[in-house]
Amino acid sequence: MPNILFLCTGNAARSVMATTMMRSERPECNIRGAGTFSISGLPMSQRTRTALAKFNLSDPNHKSHQLEEQDCEWADLIIIFEREHQEYISRHHANSLSKVSSLPRISRELEKTNESLSTRLDKLRLAEKNFEQWEEVIDPAGGDQGIFDSCAQEINSLVHELALRL
């Protein structure tokens, strides 16, 4: 089963939502989350917890985690949410760029075939892709509960599509 890492900034909202949702959709996969500028060991935000509860999902044991080289080596696919995440990987983990994609891009472009995930990722030539504006999933941090709920809805739709393609 593939190892999938969701990467956001603080590992408190977007990556937590995506990780929890993908674990629900594809429990046979190995799913983790991390942040580019995270303080390790913190719980998810209360608004993230509330947004997940609206999908009858939770992760009471979540603790934030700062992305490390071991995470990049472990992952078969690293899924990001904004341009800054790709730039961070480029600066700190450049050897992993071939397996980095935004959630909107990978949910749309990953072929539904019986080929291995690595073969399908190779065909996408992800290291050559520039992050485009349509790929961003806006960070809800600082927003009210409605912003978090909207973000969760967007992520849920994208995760569901990706789960079908895995």
N, C-alpha and C positions, 0 to 999 in steps of 0.2 A: 504494500500500500504506500502511496506517496506521502512524503513529509512536506507539509505545507505550513509556511510561516506568514502570518499577517503582520505587517509592520506599519505602525503609525508614529506619531510624534511622542506622546507620553505613555502609550500603552494603558490608557484609561478610558477610551471611548471607542473610536472606530475599529481598532484591531481587536478589542475585547468583544464588540458586537459581532464582528465577522468570525472570530474564532469560535464563539459560543454557537452561532448559527450554523457554521460548517460542521461542527461536532454533532449537532442535532441532525443535519442533513446526511452526513457521511460518517457515521461513528467508526467505520472500519479504517478511516484515514488517521494519520498522525498529524494533529493540528496544534500549533503553538502561536503565541503572539509575542511581540516585543516592540520597543520604542526606540527612536533615534536619539531622543533627549529625555530619557525616563529616569526617574529615581526608583531604583529597584525596591520592591517590597511593599508598595502602596496598593490599597484596594482600588477597584474601579470607582468612578464617580457615582454618586447617588442617582444622578439623572440617567446615566448609562444603565444602572441597575433597574430603574423604573421603565426605561424604554424596552429593555429585554423582557421584563415581566409582561409587557403587553403582547409578547409572542409566546408566553408561557415558558420562557427560558430563563436560566440563571446560571451563574458560576460563582457560588459562594466562596470558593477557595482562591479566586483570582488574586494574584499579586503582580504588580507591574514588574517588567523586566527590561533592562537595557540590552540592546542588540550587541552580541559579541561574535567574534570570529567563529566560535563553535556552532552558533546558531546558523550561520551562513553555510558552513560545511554540512550540517545536518539536513538543511532544507533542500528539497528537490525543486521547490517553487517558492519564491518570496513575492508576496502580493502587497503592493503599496497603494497609497491613497492620494498623494500629491507629488509635484515635481521635486520638492525639497527632499523627499525620501529617496528618490532616484539619485539626486546629487550627493546625498549622504553616503549611499552605497558606493557611488563612483569614487568618492574621496577616501573612504575607509575600508571598503571590501570590493574593490574593482574586479577581482576574479570571479565575483558572483553575479555580475551584470547579465550574463546570458540566461539567468533564471529569475530575473526580476520583471514583473509586469504590474500595471495598475489593475485593480479589480474590474473596472469597466472594460478594459481592453481584453483581459484574459477571459472574461465572461462572454465576450462577443467573438473572439478570434480563435480560441482553442478548438481544434477540430474534434468532432465526435467520431472517433475511430477506435479500433482495438489496438492500435499501436501504443507503445509505451509512452508515458508522460514525457520522458526526456526526448524521445524522437519527435513528438508533437511540438515540444518547446523549441527544439533545434530548428524546425521548419519555420517558426515564427521569427527567428533571428532577433530576439528581444534586445540583445546588446546594441543593436543598430537603431533601435527605435528611440526617437525623441518624445518625451512626455508632452502630450498635447492638452489643451485646456479642457476638452470634453472628458478627459480621463479623471479629473479631480473629483473626489468625494469630499465636500466641504467639512472642515473640522467643526464640530458642534460646540467645542469648548467655549465657555463664556456665554453661551446661548441659554435660553429658557428651555423648559421641558419640551415644548413644541418643536424646537430646533432639533433636539436629541431624538424625538420620536420620528421626525421627518428623515433624519440621517439613518436611523435604524430601518425605516421602511425601504430606503434606497439600497442600503447594504443587503437587506434580506432578499430583495429581488435579484440583485447581482449574484449573491451567494447561491441562491436557488438555481440560477442559470448555470453557474460554474459547476455546481454539484452534478447537474445533468451531463455535463461535458467531461467530467473526470472519468 
